[in-house]
Amino acid sequence: MGQGARGEQVSGRGARQTRPRANGLLRHLIGAANAIRAEIGAEIRGLGHEYSPAASHLIVNLPPEGLGMSELADRLRLTPQRTGQLVQNLESFGYVERVPAPEDGRARRVVFTERGRELLADIDRIDERYTRLLAERLGPERFARLCEDAEFLDRAFREDDELIDLRR
């Protein structure tokens, strides 16, 4: 007889075997993401930045070289109108700007400004600290599995989108 994932006794044939349940999995994933986003948002605002969950969605999906508006809307899986609102919001705080696209001067690309790159540097520092904290709390094996599983889920749900290297 051994111990199950929830600490229950598990034995051979005929015994009730317990497996980790998926009940509420999405609730747990969304709850964890929201809690982390709220904590990180508070820290970022504490550093003097304007920050919202909607802004974070755009920030992590904008590569350093920028994107055109339609590419960005596709990547965010939002309408062009909603994407324009998010860009305008971040422009008003000085984090991004629209510049002529190198391949077509009539088209515009959304790129980070100097202030936007400062925000990214602060986010990177906070990310490194939270990563260390998770590694300490979970231990090396569980942390490694979490990283692998999180990347797998990210790739699985992004379909054809390339992952952006967030370490700028």
Secondary structure, DSSP 8 states (H G I E B T S, - for coil): -EE-TTS-EE-STTS-------TTHHHHHHHHHHHHHHHHHHHHHHTT----HHHHHHHTT--TT-EEHHHHHHHHT--HHHHHHHHHHHHHTTSEEEEEETTEEEEEEEEE-HHHHHHHHHHHHHHHHHHHHHHHHH-HHHHHHHHHHHHHHHHHHHTT--------
